[in-house]
Amino acid sequence: MLTQQQLNTMLSLQNNMNIKVNPEWLTAGYGYLRAAMVESVEAIDHHGWKWWKAQEKDLPQLQMELVDIWHFALSASIIDYKGDIEATATALASQLAENTPHVQFDGQSYSPAGLSLLDNLELMTGLCAAKRFSVPLFMQIVMQSEMTGEELYRQYVGKNVLNFFRQDNGYKAGTYVKTWDGREDNAHLVEVLDSLDMNAPNYADLVYKGLADRYPA
C-alpha cells in the first residue's frame, strides 16, 4: 500500500515534470487517460494473450508499462482536483483504503480481486477509453504483477527523476550523454536506487544527486 507521504511525493514530482513540459499543462487538454489506455494495451501484449501461438509473460516489461501508466494517471488525478496536490493525495489515499473495491463499467460491477491479471488489464483499458481510472483496480494489477506499493514508488521516483536529469543535461537539445562508463543511464539509475533509503523524506533529491555524481563532466 502507498503511504500519504509517498503519494504526496509522486504527485509533486509529476506536477513539476508536467510544468517543465508546459507551464499551462493543467488547462492544455492533453489526453492523459488516452495515453494510459495505449500503455494498458501494451501491457496486455507483454502479458501475452494470443491463444494461437506460444507466448511467455514478460514481467519486467509489464511492470515498466505500469509505471508509465501511473505517470499518466497521476496527471489526470491532479487535473481532477485543479492542481491541488494535497487534495489529490488525500483522495487517492481514500480510494486505496477501500476494503472491497468494485469497479462499475458498462452497466456491470466487477471485483478486481476475483479477476485474472489479464482480465483486469482489459478492464483498466476499457475504463481509460471511457476517460475513467480506478486506483484500487490499478493497485490490484500492480500486486498481480508481483510488485509492491513500495516497488511502484521506487520505480516511479527513479523514472521521474531520470527524466528530469536528462532534461537538465541537454536531452531536448541532443547534447545529453546517455551512456556513461560503458553503461546506459538506466543501469546507473538501478544502482543509485539500490544504494538509497526510499523512506527518506528527500528521496527524490538523493536520487538526482546520485545520478549527478556519476554523470561525466
C-alpha positions, -999 to 999 in steps of 0.1 A, spaced: 0 0 0 12 35 -8 16 59 21 3 95 22 39 108 21 47 86 -10 15 98 -27 24 135 -20 60 129 -33 49 113 -65 22 138 -72 46 167 -66 72 152 -89 46 146 -116 33 181 -113 68 195 -116 76 174 -146 44 185 -163 52 221 -156 86 216 -171 70 204 -203 43 231 -203 36 255 -175 0 256 -186 -4 218 -186 -35 218 -163 -56 235 -190 -38 223 -221 -63 195 -227 -37 167 -230 -52 132 -232 -35 116 -202 -61 88 -199 -58 82 -237 -21 77 -231 -28 54 -201 -51 34 -224 -24 29 -250 1 18 -223 -25 -6 -210 -28 -23 -244 10 -26 -245 9 -41 -210 -16 -67 -224 8 -75 -252 37 -80 -226 14 -103 -206 5 -124 -237 -30 -132 -249 -27 -149 -283 -42 -184 -280 -29 -194 -314 8 -191 -306 32 -199 -277 38 -168 -255 55 -161 -222 47 -133 -199 74 -106 -199 71 -94 -163 98 -67 -163 83 -50 -194 48 -53 -179 60 -36 -147 76 -8 -167 43 -2 -185 25 0 -152 50 27 -140 43 47 -172 5 43 -167 9 56 -132 26 88 -145 -5 95 -167 -30 85 -140 -14 109 -115 -15 137 -141 -52 131 -147 -59 130 -110 -42 163 -104 -63 179 -131 -95 165 -114 -85 184 -83 -75 215 -102 -38 213 -93 -43 209 -56 -16 183 -47 -27 178 -11 -64 173 -20 -54 148 -48 -32 128 -24 -60 127 2 -85 115 -24 -62 88 -37 -54 76 -2 -91 74 5 -96 52 -26 -68 29 -16 -84 25 18 -115 8 4 -119 -27 19 -136 -44 -10 -133 -22 -41 -156 -28 -70 -155 -12 -105 -186 -2 -123 -183 -3 -160 -208 -7 -189 -236 -15 -165 -218 -42 -147 -200 -44 -113 -165 -60 -113 -145 -72 -83 -108 -69 -94 -97 -92 -66 -116 -120 -83 -104 -114 -118 -72 -126 -135 -44 -102 -143 -53 -102 -180 -89 -95 -173 -80 -66 -150 -57 -52 -176 -85 -53 -201 -109 -37 -176 -84 -9 -170 -80 -4 -207 -118 0 -211 -120 24 -182 -93 46 -196 -110 46 -230 -141 59 -212 -120 86 -195 -120 70 -161 -94 55 -139 -97 32 -108 -68 34 -84 -79 3 -65 -80 -16 -98 -46 -4 -107 -31 -14 -74 -46 -49 -78 -29 -51 -111 3 -40 -95 1 -67 -69 -8 -93 -96 23 -82 -115 44 -91 -85 51 -55 -74 45 -40 -40 34 -4 -35 69 4 -23 84 -11 -55 60 10 -76 71 41 -56 108 33 -61 105 27 -98 82 57 -103 105 81 -85 135 67 -103 120 71 -137 107 106 -130 140 119 -116 159 104 -145 136 122 -169 143 155 -150 180 147 -151 180 141 -188 162 174 -195 185 193 -172 215 179 -191 206 187 -227 182 158 -236 160 181 -257 189 198 -273 206 165 -282 237 171 -261 228 146 -233 252 116 -230 231 85 -224 259 60 -220 284 66 -191 314 43 -185 300 18 -210 265 15 -195 233 33 -202 218 57 -177 191 33 -168 217 9 -154 233 36 -133 198 45 -120 192 10 -108 225 11 -88 216 45 -74 182 34 -63 196 3 -46 220 24 -26 193 47 -11 166 46 16 134 51 -2 117 63 30 140 93 32 119 125 30 143 139 4 145 106 -15 139 122 -50 167 148 -43 191 120 -32 183 101 -65 191 132 -85 223 138 -66 233 101 -71 229 105 -109 247 138 -109 277 124 -90 281 97 -117 275 118 -148 306 126 -168 316 163 -165 
